Amino acid sequence: MADIEIDAIDRRILTILQENGRLSNQEIAERINLSPSPCLRRIRRLEESGVIRGYVALLDPQRLGLDLLAYVNVRLEKRGGGAHRSRSDATHADLFRAAVQTWPEVVACHAMTGDMDYLLRVQVEDMAHFSRFVQDQLLHHPSVIDVKTSFSLEKIKETTALPIL
């Protein structure tokens, strides 16, 4: 998909929507001093181009009883070596990636550089829930050979807003 031109008005729209995605088109138009029709056309263009992927409700994990946040580094089994990946390496990664999609405790998963292959953000009720997840799911997966976990002690900053420059 081709990149689209994003001007200052588009940036203001995106900033406003990141702050409150429930605002009406009329409210957004008023905030950027644009009439509603061109404002709506701009928003639709941003949606159709994929700049705006969707709209969601952001939930408070603690209010839902999900008080423990863990970051888990995962290393997968590798067969073969060198610069060329073997078919079994791809299979291990594919199996793990498919499994991650089925684990509701994993709220984010990133392929990483360095010693570990993946970084998981895991949100659970408590240490007992985390232990069950690790024992029954993560370590039970045949491709996983090493897991290192860090627990969040305090949230200093968390945002879903991207820097719109």
Secondary structure, 3 states (H helix, E strand, C coil): CCCCCCCHHHHHHHHHHHHCCCCCHHHHHHHCCCCHHHHHHHHHHHHHCCCCCCCCCCCCCHHHCCCEEEEEEEEECCCCCCCCCCHHHHHHHHHHHHHHHHCCCEEEEEECCCCCCEEEEEEECCHHHHHHHHHHHHCCCCCEEEEEEEECCCCCCCCCCCCCC
